[in-house]
Amino acid sequence: MYNRIRELREDHDLTQTQIASILNMSQTGYSQYEIGKNDIPTRILIILSEYYDTSVDYLLGITDEMKPYPKRKK
């Protein structure tokens, strides 16, 4: 799971500092997610999935399909 968020960040030519800023957290805190030292909170997974336009299941390694699910109608 943790390598997926690193790969997506690198594929988008972003630094850990840039992603940490988007998540309103420190670079050190974000880096703990990428190396698997800390579990990623649900709120962070949702923000990352929306930012990268992918599903939380993809970020978690449950599927290899990057396409996000259709949004629920309100």
N, CA, C and O atoms as a CHARMM CRD file, in Angstrom:
* protein
*
  296
    1    1 MET  N      0.83300  -1.19600   0.00000 PROA 1      0.00000
    2    1 MET  CA     0.00000   0.00000   0.00000 PROA 1      0.00000
    3    1 MET  C      0.87100   1.25000   0.00000 PROA 1      0.00000
    4    1 MET  O      0.62100   2.19000  -0.75500 PROA 1      0.00000
    5    2 TYR  N      1.87300   1.25400   0.83400 PROA 2      0.00000
    6    2 TYR  CA     2.64300   2.48000   1.02200 PROA 2      0.00000
    7    2 TYR  C      3.41900   2.87500  -0.22600 PROA 2      0.00000
    8    2 TYR  O      3.63000   4.05900  -0.49000 PROA 2      0.00000
    9    3 ASN  N      3.84100   1.87100  -0.99200 PROA 3      0.00000
   10    3 ASN  CA     4.56900   2.19900  -2.22300 PROA 3      0.00000
   11    3 ASN  C      3.66600   2.86300  -3.25800 PROA 3      0.00000
   12    3 ASN  O      4.15200   3.59400  -4.12200 PROA 3      0.00000
   13    4 ARG  N      2.37600   2.62200  -3.18400 PROA 4      0.00000
   14    4 ARG  CA     1.45500   3.24700  -4.15200 PROA 4      0.00000
   15    4 ARG  C      1.42300   4.75800  -3.98500 PROA 4      0.00000
   16    4 ARG  O      1.44800   5.48500  -4.97800 PROA 4      0.00000
   17    5 ILE  N      1.36800   5.24100  -2.75500 PROA 5      0.00000
   18    5 ILE  CA     1.30300   6.69400  -2.58400 PROA 5      0.00000
   19    5 ILE  C      2.63000   7.32600  -2.98900 PROA 5      0.00000
   20    5 ILE  O      2.64700   8.45000  -3.49100 PROA 5      0.00000
   21    6 ARG  N      3.72900   6.63100  -2.78300 PROA 6      0.00000
   22    6 ARG  CA     5.02800   7.15000  -3.22800 PROA 6      0.00000
   23    6 ARG  C      5.08800   7.17500  -4.75900 PROA 6      0.00000
   24    6 ARG  O      5.50800   8.17000  -5.35000 PROA 6      0.00000
   25    7 GLU  N      4.67000   6.08300  -5.39600 PROA 7      0.00000
   26    7 GLU  CA     4.69800   6.02100  -6.85700 PROA 7      0.00000
   27    7 GLU  C      3.80800   7.09200  -7.47900 PROA 7      0.00000
   28    7 GLU  O      4.20800   7.74000  -8.44700 PROA 7      0.00000
   29    8 LEU  N      2.61600   7.28600  -6.94000 PROA 8      0.00000
   30    8 LEU  CA     1.72600   8.32300  -7.46700 PROA 8      0.00000
   31    8 LEU  C      2.34600   9.70900  -7.31000 PROA 8      0.00000
   32    8 LEU  O      2.28800  10.53100  -8.22400 PROA 8      0.00000
   33    9 ARG  N      2.93300   9.95600  -6.15300 PROA 9      0.00000
   34    9 ARG  CA     3.57700  11.25600  -5.92500 PROA 9      0.00000
   35    9 ARG  C      4.70300  11.47400  -6.92300 PROA 9      0.00000
   36    9 ARG  O      4.80600  12.54400  -7.52300 PROA 9      0.00000
   37   10 GLU  N      5.54000  10.47200  -7.10300 PROA 10     0.00000
   38   10 GLU  CA     6.66100  10.58500  -8.04000 PROA 10     0.00000
   39   10 GLU  C      6.17200  10.70800  -9.48300 PROA 10     0.00000
   40   10 GLU  O      6.74500  11.46600 -10.26500 PROA 10     0.00000
   41   11 ASP  N      5.12500   9.97400  -9.84100 PROA 11     0.00000
   42   11 ASP  CA     4.56800  10.05900 -11.19500 PROA 11     0.00000
   43   11 ASP  C      4.03600  11.46500 -11.49600 PROA 11     0.00000
   44   11 ASP  O      4.00500  11.89000 -12.65100 PROA 11     0.00000
   45   12 HSD  N      3.62000  12.17500 -10.45100 PROA 12     0.00000
   46   12 HSD  CA     3.11800  13.54000 -10.61500 PROA 12     0.00000
   47   12 HSD  C      4.21200  14.59100 -10.38100 PROA 12     0.00000
   48   12 HSD  O      3.93100  15.78600 -10.28500 PROA 12     0.00000
   49   13 ASP  N      5.46300  14.12200 -10.29300 PROA 13     0.00000
   50   13 ASP  CA     6.61800  15.00800 -10.08300 PROA 13     0.00000
   51   13 ASP  C      6.43100  15.93200  -8.88700 PROA 13     0.00000
   52   13 ASP  O      6.69800  17.13100  -8.96400 PROA 13     0.00000
   53   14 LEU  N      5.96800  15.35600  -7.78000 PROA 14     0.00000
   54   14 LEU  CA     5.75700  16.12300  -6.56200 PROA 14     0.00000
   55   14 LEU  C      6.73300  15.66600  -5.48500 PROA 14     0.00000
   56   14 LEU  O      7.17200  14.51600  -5.47200 PROA 14     0.00000
   57   15 THR  N      7.06100  16.57900  -4.58900 PROA 15     0.00000
   58   15 THR  CA     7.89900  16.23400  -3.45000 PROA 15     0.00000
   59   15 THR  C      7.01300  15.85700  -2.26800 PROA 15     0.00000
   60   15 THR  O      5.81400  16.13400  -2.25700 PROA 15     0.00000
   61   16 GLN  N      7.62000  15.22700  -1.28800 PROA 16     0.00000
   62   16 GLN  CA     6.87600  14.93000  -0.06600 PROA 16     0.00000
   63   16 GLN  C      6.39200  16.22200   0.58400 PROA 16     0.00000
   64   16 GLN  O      5.29500  16.26900   1.14000 PROA 16     0.00000
   65   17 THR  N      7.19800  17.25200   0.51500 PROA 17     0.00000
   66   17 THR  CA     6.82300  18.54200   1.10000 PROA 17     0.00000
   67   17 THR  C      5.58700  19.11300   0.42700 PROA 17     0.00000
   68   17 THR  O      4.71500  19.66100   1.10100 PROA 17     0.00000
   69   18 GLN  N      5.50000  18.99400  -0.89000 PROA 18     0.00000
   70   18 GLN  CA     4.33500  19.50500  -1.60900 PROA 18     0.00000
   71   18 GLN  C      3.06200  18.75100  -1.21800 PROA 18     0.00000
   72   18 GLN  O      2.02300  19.36600  -0.97600 PROA 18     0.00000
   73   19 ILE  N      3.14200  17.42900  -1.15700 PROA 19     0.00000
   74   19 ILE  CA     1.96600  16.63900  -0.77300 PROA 19     0.00000
   75   19 ILE  C      1.60200  16.91400   0.68500 PROA 19     0.00000
   76   19 ILE  O      0.42400  17.03500   1.02100 PROA 19     0.00000
   77   20 ALA  N      2.60000  17.01100   1.53700 PROA 20     0.00000
   78   20 ALA  CA     2.33200  17.31000   2.94500 PROA 20     0.00000
   79   20 ALA  C      1.60600  18.64200   3.08300 PROA 20     0.00000
   80   20 ALA  O      0.72400  18.78200   3.93000 PROA 20     0.00000
   81   21 SER  N      1.96500  19.60800   2.26800 PROA 21     0.00000
   82   21 SER  CA     1.29600  20.91300   2.29800 PROA 21     0.00000
   83   21 SER  C     -0.17100  20.77400   1.89400 PROA 21     0.00000
   84   21 SER  O     -1.04800  21.38100   2.50800 PROA 21     0.00000
   85   22 ILE  N     -0.43300  19.98400   0.87200 PROA 22     0.00000
   86   22 ILE  CA    -1.81500  19.74300   0.42700 PROA 22     0.00000
   87   22 ILE  C     -2.62100  19.08700   1.55000 PROA 22     0.00000
   88   22 ILE  O     -3.80700  19.37100   1.72000 PROA 22     0.00000
   89   23 LEU  N     -1.96700  18.21100   2.30900 PROA 23     0.00000
   90   23 LEU  CA    -2.62600  17.49100   3.39300 PROA 23     0.00000
   91   23 LEU  C     -2.61100  18.27300   4.70200 PROA 23     0.00000
   92   23 LEU  O     -3.14300  17.81800   5.71400 PROA 23     0.00000
   93   24 ASN  N     -1.99500  19.45300   4.67100 PROA 24     0.00000
   94   24 ASN  CA    -1.90400  20.31100   5.85500 PROA 24     0.00000
   95   24 ASN  C     -1.19900  19.59500   7.01000 PROA 24     0.00000
   96   24 ASN  O     -1.68600  19.56500   8.14000 PROA 24     0.00000
   97   25 MET  N     -0.03200  19.01800   6.68800 PROA 25     0.00000
   98   25 MET  CA     0.76000  18.31000   7.68700 PROA 25     0.00000
   99   25 MET  C      2.24000  18.51200   7.39500 PROA 25     0.00000
  100   25 MET  O      2.59300  19.12200   6.38500 PROA 25     0.00000
  101   26 SER  N      3.09200  18.01700   8.24900 PROA 26     0.00000
  102   26 SER  CA     4.53200  18.15600   8.04600 PROA 26     0.00000
  103   26 SER  C      5.04100  17.12500   7.03600 PROA 26     0.00000
  104   26 SER  O      4.41900  16.08500   6.81700 PROA 26     0.00000
  105   27 GLN  N      6.17200  17.43600   6.43600 PROA 27     0.00000
  106   27 GLN  CA     6.80800  16.49600   5.51200 PROA 27     0.00000
  107   27 GLN  C      7.19600  15.23200   6.25600 PROA 27     0.00000
  108   27 GLN  O      7.05100  14.13000   5.72700 PROA 27     0.00000
  109   28 THR  N      7.68700  15.38000   7.47900 PROA 28     0.00000
  110   28 THR  CA     8.08800  14.21700   8.27600 PROA 28     0.00000
  111   28 THR  C      6.89500  13.30700   8.54500 PROA 28     0.00000
  112   28 THR  O      7.00500  12.08500   8.45000 PROA 28     0.00000
  113   29 GLY  N      5.75800  13.90600   8.87800 PROA 29     0.00000
  114   29 GLY  CA     4.55000  13.11800   9.11100 PROA 29     0.00000
  115   29 GLY  C      4.12800  12.35700   7.87400 PROA 29     0.00000
  116   29 GLY  O      3.77000  11.18200   7.94600 PROA 29     0.00000
  117   30 TYR  N      4.17300  13.04300   6.71800 PROA 30     0.00000
  118   30 TYR  CA     3.80600  12.37600   5.46300 PROA 30     0.00000
  119   30 TYR  C      4.78900  11.25500   5.13000 PROA 30     0.00000
  120   30 TYR  O      4.37900  10.18300   4.68600 PROA 30     0.00000
  121   31 SER  N      6.07100  11.49700   5.34100 PROA 31     0.00000
  122   31 SER  CA     7.06800  10.48000   4.99500 PROA 31     0.00000
  123   31 SER  C      6.85000   9.20000   5.80000 PROA 31     0.00000
  124   31 SER  O      7.18300   8.11200   5.33000 PROA 31     0.00000
  125   32 GLN  N      6.29000   9.31900   7.01600 PROA 32     0.00000
  126   32 GLN  CA     5.99500   8.14400   7.83100 PROA 32     0.00000
  127   32 GLN  C      4.93800   7.25600   7.16400 PROA 32     0.00000
  128   32 GLN  O      4.94100   6.03900   7.34900 PROA 32     0.00000
  129   33 TYR  N      4.04700   7.85900   6.39900 PROA 33     0.00000
  130   33 TYR  CA     3.05900   7.07800   5.64200 PROA 33     0.00000
  131   33 TYR  C      3.74100   6.32500   4.50500 PROA 33     0.00000
  132   33 TYR  O      3.47300   5.14400   4.28400 PROA 33     0.00000
  133   34 GLU  N      4.62100   7.01300   3.78800 PROA 34     0.00000
  134   34 GLU  CA     5.27200   6.38400   2.62700 PROA 34     0.00000
  135   34 GLU  C      6.16900   5.21600   3.00900 PROA 34     0.00000
  136   34 GLU  O      6.29600   4.26200   2.24200 PROA 34     0.00000
  137   35 ILE  N      6.78300   5.27500   4.16400 PROA 35     0.00000
  138   35 ILE  CA     7.66600   4.16900   4.56500 PROA 35     0.00000
  139   35 ILE  C      6.93100   3.11200   5.37800 PROA 35     0.00000
  140   35 ILE  O      7.52000   2.09900   5.75500 PROA 35     0.00000
  141   36 GLY  N      5.65100   3.33900   5.65000 PROA 36     0.00000
  142   36 GLY  CA     4.84500   2.35600   6.35000 PROA 36     0.00000
  143   36 GLY  C      5.00200   2.37300   7.85600 PROA 36     0.00000
  144   36 GLY  O      4.56100   1.44500   8.53400 PROA 36     0.00000
  145   37 LYS  N      5.62100   3.41200   8.39000 PROA 37     0.00000
  146   37 LYS  CA     5.78800   3.49100   9.83800 PROA 37     0.00000
  147   37 LYS  C      4.47000   3.82800  10.53500 PROA 37     0.00000
  148   37 LYS  O      4.20300   3.33500  11.63100 PROA 37     0.00000
  149   38 ASN  N      3.65300   4.66000   9.90500 PROA 38     0.00000
  150   38 ASN  CA     2.34300   5.02300  10.44400 PROA 38     0.00000
  151   38 ASN  C      1.25500   4.62400   9.46500 PROA 38     0.00000
  152   38 ASN  O      1.41800   4.75000   8.25200 PROA 38     0.00000
  153   39 ASP  N      0.13800   4.14000  10.00500 PROA 39     0.00000
  154   39 ASP  CA    -1.02700   3.85800   9.17000 PROA 39     0.00000
  155   39 ASP  C     -1.61200   5.17100   8.66900 PROA 39     0.00000
  156   39 ASP  O     -1.54000   6.19700   9.34600 PROA 39     0.00000
  157   40 ILE  N     -2.18700   5.12400   7.48300 PROA 40     0.00000
  158   40 ILE  CA    -2.76000   6.32600   6.87800 PROA 40     0.00000
  159   40 ILE  C     -4.21200   6.46000   7.32400 PROA 40     0.00000
  160   40 ILE  O     -5.01400   5.55600   7.08600 PROA 40     0.00000
  161   41 PRO  N     -4.56300   7.57300   7.96800 PROA 41     0.00000
  162   41 PRO  CA    -5.95500   7.76400   8.38700 PROA 41     0.00000
  163   41 PRO  C     -6.90300   7.82900   7.18800 PROA 41     0.00000
  164   41 PRO  O     -6.51400   8.21800   6.08700 PROA 41     0.00000
  165   42 THR  N     -8.13800   7.44200   7.42700 PROA 42     0.00000
  166   42 THR  CA    -9.15700   7.44000   6.38000 PROA 42     0.00000
  167   42 THR  C     -9.27200   8.80900   5.71500 PROA 42     0.00000
  168   42 THR  O     -9.36200   8.89700   4.49000 PROA 42     0.00000
  169   43 ARG  N     -9.27000   9.86800   6.50500 PROA 43     0.00000
  170   43 ARG  CA    -9.39300  11.23000   5.96600 PROA 43     0.00000
  171   43 ARG  C     -8.28100  11.52000   4.95500 PROA 43     0.00000
  172   43 ARG  O     -8.53000  12.12600   3.91300 PROA 43     0.00000
  173   44 ILE  N     -7.06900  11.09100   5.25900 PROA 44     0.00000
  174   44 ILE  CA    -5.92100  11.30700   4.36100 PROA 44     0.00000
  175   44 ILE  C     -6.07800  10.45800   3.10100 PROA 44     0.00000
  176   44 ILE  O     -5.79300  10.93200   2.00100 PROA 44     0.00000
  177   45 LEU  N     -6.52500   9.22000   3.24400 PROA 45     0.00000
  178   45 LEU  CA    -6.74700   8.36200   2.07500 PROA 45     0.00000
  179   45 LEU  C     -7.77100   8.97700   1.12500 PROA 45     0.00000
  180   45 LEU  O     -7.59700   8.93500  -0.09300 PROA 45     0.00000
  181   46 ILE  N     -8.82700   9.54300   1.67800 PROA 46     0.00000
  182   46 ILE  CA    -9.85900  10.16200   0.83700 PROA 46     0.00000
  183   46 ILE  C     -9.28900  11.37300   0.10300 PROA 46     0.00000
  184   46 ILE  O     -9.53100  11.54300  -1.09200 PROA 46     0.00000
  185   47 ILE  N     -8.54500  12.20300   0.80200 PROA 47     0.00000
  186   47 ILE  CA    -7.94700  13.38400   0.16100 PROA 47     0.00000
  187   47 ILE  C     -6.99600  12.95800  -0.94800 PROA 47     0.00000
  188   47 ILE  O     -7.02700  13.52200  -2.04200 PROA 47     0.00000
  189   48 LEU  N     -6.15000  11.96700  -0.67600 PROA 48     0.00000
  190   48 LEU  CA    -5.20000  11.50200  -1.69500 PROA 48     0.00000
  191   48 LEU  C     -5.91600  10.88600  -2.88900 PROA 48     0.00000
  192   48 LEU  O     -5.51800  11.11500  -4.03200 PROA 48     0.00000
  193   49 SER  N     -6.96600  10.10800  -2.64100 PROA 49     0.00000
  194   49 SER  CA    -7.68500   9.48500  -3.76000 PROA 49     0.00000
  195   49 SER  C     -8.34200  10.54500  -4.63100 PROA 49     0.00000
  196   49 SER  O     -8.36100  10.41400  -5.85500 PROA 49     0.00000
  197   50 GLU  N     -8.87600  11.58200  -4.02200 PROA 50     0.00000
  198   50 GLU  CA    -9.47900  12.66300  -4.80900 PROA 50     0.00000
  199   50 GLU  C     -8.40800  13.46400  -5.55200 PROA 50     0.00000
  200   50 GLU  O     -8.60400  13.84400  -6.70600 PROA 50     0.00000
  201   51 TYR  N     -7.29400  13.71600  -4.89800 PROA 51     0.00000
  202   51 TYR  CA    -6.22000  14.48000  -5.53200 PROA 51     0.00000
  203   51 TYR  C     -5.65500  13.74400  -6.75000 PROA 51     0.00000
  204   51 TYR  O     -5.44700  14.34300  -7.80500 PROA 51     0.00000
  205   52 TYR  N     -5.40900  12.44100  -6.59300 PROA 52     0.00000
  206   52 TYR  CA    -4.82900  11.65000  -7.68000 PROA 52     0.00000
  207   52 TYR  C     -5.88900  11.06100  -8.61000 PROA 52     0.00000
  208   52 TYR  O     -5.54500  10.38100  -9.57700 PROA 52     0.00000
  209   53 ASP  N     -7.16900  11.31200  -8.33400 PROA 53     0.00000
  210   53 ASP  CA    -8.28000  10.80600  -9.13400 PROA 53     0.00000
  211   53 ASP  C     -8.20700   9.28500  -9.26400 PROA 53     0.00000
  212   53 ASP  O     -8.21500   8.73300 -10.36400 PROA 53     0.00000
  213   54 THR  N     -8.13800   8.63900  -8.12700 PROA 54     0.00000
  214   54 THR  CA    -8.10700   7.18700  -8.07500 PROA 54     0.00000
  215   54 THR  C     -8.97700   6.73000  -6.91000 PROA 54     0.00000
  216   54 THR  O     -9.53400   7.55800  -6.18900 PROA 54     0.00000
  217   55 SER  N     -9.09300   5.43100  -6.72500 PROA 55     0.00000
  218   55 SER  CA    -9.92700   4.92400  -5.63400 PROA 55     0.00000
  219   55 SER  C     -9.07000   4.66900  -4.39100 PROA 55     0.00000
  220   55 SER  O     -7.86000   4.46300  -4.48400 PROA 55     0.00000
  221   56 VAL  N     -9.71600   4.68700  -3.24600 PROA 56     0.00000
  222   56 VAL  CA    -9.03600   4.33900  -2.00200 PROA 56     0.00000
  223   56 VAL  C     -8.58100   2.87900  -2.07700 PROA 56     0.00000
  224   56 VAL  O     -7.51500   2.53600  -1.56600 PROA 56     0.00000
  225   57 ASP  N     -9.37800   2.02600  -2.70800 PROA 57     0.00000
  226   57 ASP  CA    -8.98600   0.62000  -2.87700 PROA 57     0.00000
  227   57 ASP  C     -7.65700   0.50000  -3.62300 PROA 57     0.00000
  228   57 ASP  O     -6.83900  -0.35900  -3.29400 PROA 57     0.00000
  229   58 TYR  N     -7.44000   1.35000  -4.61900 PROA 58     0.00000
  230   58 TYR  CA    -6.16500   1.32800  -5.33600 PROA 58     0.00000
  231   58 TYR  C     -5.03400   1.73900  -4.39900 PROA 58     0.00000
  232   58 TYR  O     -3.98400   1.09500  -4.37000 PROA 58     0.00000
  233   59 LEU  N     -5.24300   2.80400  -3.63600 PROA 59     0.00000
  234   59 LEU  CA    -4.21200   3.25300  -2.70000 PROA 59     0.00000
  235   59 LEU  C     -3.87800   2.17600  -1.67900 PROA 59     0.00000
  236   59 LEU  O     -2.72300   2.03400  -1.27800 PROA 59     0.00000
  237   60 LEU  N     -4.88400   1.41900  -1.25800 PROA 60     0.00000
  238   60 LEU  CA    -4.69500   0.37100  -0.26400 PROA 60     0.00000
  239   60 LEU  C     -4.14300  -0.93000  -0.84600 PROA 60     0.00000
  240   60 LEU  O     -3.80100  -1.84800  -0.10000 PROA 60     0.00000
  241   61 GLY  N     -4.05600  -1.01300  -2.17800 PROA 61     0.00000
  242   61 GLY  CA    -3.53600  -2.21600  -2.81100 PROA 61     0.00000
  243   61 GLY  C     -4.56600  -3.32200  -2.94800 PROA 61     0.00000
  244   61 GLY  O     -4.21400  -4.47200  -3.21000 PROA 61     0.00000
  245   62 ILE  N     -5.84100  -2.98100  -2.77100 PROA 62     0.00000
  246   62 ILE  CA    -6.91300  -3.97100  -2.89500 PROA 62     0.00000
  247   62 ILE  C     -7.19300  -4.29100  -4.35900 PROA 62     0.00000
  248   62 ILE  O     -7.57900  -5.41000  -4.69600 PROA 62     0.00000
  249   63 THR  N     -6.99400  -3.30200  -5.22300 PROA 63     0.00000
  250   63 THR  CA    -7.19400  -3.47800  -6.65600 PROA 63     0.00000
  251   63 THR  C     -6.04300  -2.83000  -7.41200 PROA 63     0.00000
  252   63 THR  O     -5.36300  -1.94100  -6.90000 PROA 63     0.00000
  253   64 ASP  N     -5.84300  -3.29200  -8.63500 PROA 64     0.00000
  254   64 ASP  CA    -4.86100  -2.66300  -9.50600 PROA 64     0.00000
  255   64 ASP  C     -5.52000  -1.68000 -10.46400 PROA 64     0.00000
  256   64 ASP  O     -4.84300  -1.05000 -11.27600 PROA 64     0.00000
  257   65 GLU  N     -6.83200  -1.55100 -10.37100 PROA 65     0.00000
  258   65 GLU  CA    -7.60100  -0.63300 -11.21100 PROA 65     0.00000
  259   65 GLU  C     -7.52200   0.77000 -10.59900 PROA 65     0.00000
  260   65 GLU  O     -8.00100   0.99600  -9.48800 PROA 65     0.00000
  261   66 MET  N     -6.92100   1.69700 -11.32500 PROA 66     0.00000
  262   66 MET  CA    -6.74800   3.05100 -10.80200 PROA 66     0.00000
  263   66 MET  C     -8.01100   3.89500 -10.88100 PROA 66     0.00000
  264   66 MET  O     -8.18600   4.83500 -10.10600 PROA 66     0.00000
  265   67 LYS  N     -8.88800   3.55900 -11.81700 PROA 67     0.00000
  266   67 LYS  CA   -10.08200   4.37900 -12.05200 PROA 67     0.00000
  267   67 LYS  C    -10.92800   4.46400 -10.78600 PROA 67     0.00000
  268   67 LYS  O    -11.23400   3.44000 -10.17600 PROA 67     0.00000
  269   68 PRO  N    -11.30700   5.67900 -10.38800 PROA 68     0.00000
  270   68 PRO  CA   -12.15000   5.81500  -9.19400 PROA 68     0.00000
  271   68 PRO  C    -13.57100   5.35300  -9.45700 PROA 68     0.00000
  272   68 PRO  O    -14.01300   5.27000 -10.60300 PROA 68     0.00000
  273   69 TYR  N    -14.26100   5.05900  -8.40000 PROA 69     0.00000
  274   69 TYR  CA   -15.67100   4.69100  -8.50600 PROA 69     0.00000
  275   69 TYR  C    -16.48900   5.91600  -8.86200 PROA 69     0.00000
  276   69 TYR  O    -16.07700   7.03700  -8.56500 PROA 69     0.00000
  277   70 PRO  N    -17.63800   5.72700  -9.49100 PROA 70     0.00000
  278   70 PRO  CA   -18.50600   6.89100  -9.76300 PROA 70     0.00000
  279   70 PRO  C    -18.95300   7.52300  -8.45300 PROA 70     0.00000
  280   70 PRO  O    -19.19800   6.82400  -7.47000 PROA 70     0.00000
  281   71 LYS  N    -19.05500   8.82500  -8.44400 PROA 71     0.00000
  282   71 LYS  CA   -19.49700   9.55800  -7.25800 PROA 71     0.00000
  283   71 LYS  C    -20.97500   9.29700  -7.00600 PROA 71     0.00000
  284   71 LYS  O    -21.76200   9.12900  -7.93900 PROA 71     0.00000
  285   72 ARG  N    -21.32800   9.26900  -5.75400 PROA 72     0.00000
  286   72 ARG  CA   -22.72700   9.08900  -5.36600 PROA 72     0.00000
  287   72 ARG  C    -23.47400  10.38800  -5.63000 PROA 72     0.00000
  288   72 ARG  O    -22.95400  11.47400  -5.37200 PROA 72     0.00000
  289   73 LYS  N    -24.68400  10.27500  -6.14000 PROA 73     0.00000
  290   73 LYS  CA   -25.50200  11.46200  -6.39400 PROA 73     0.00000
  291   73 LYS  C    -26.10300  11.92700  -5.08000 PROA 73     0.00000
  292   73 LYS  O    -26.55800  11.12400  -4.26600 PROA 73     0.00000
  293   74 LYS  N    -26.09600  13.23800  -4.88800 PROA 74     0.00000
  294   74 LYS  CA   -26.60700  13.80400  -3.63300 PROA 74     0.00000
  295   74 LYS  C    -28.03600  14.18000  -3.74100 PROA 74     0.00000
  296   74 LYS  O    -28.62100  14.67100  -2.77500 PROA 74     0.00000
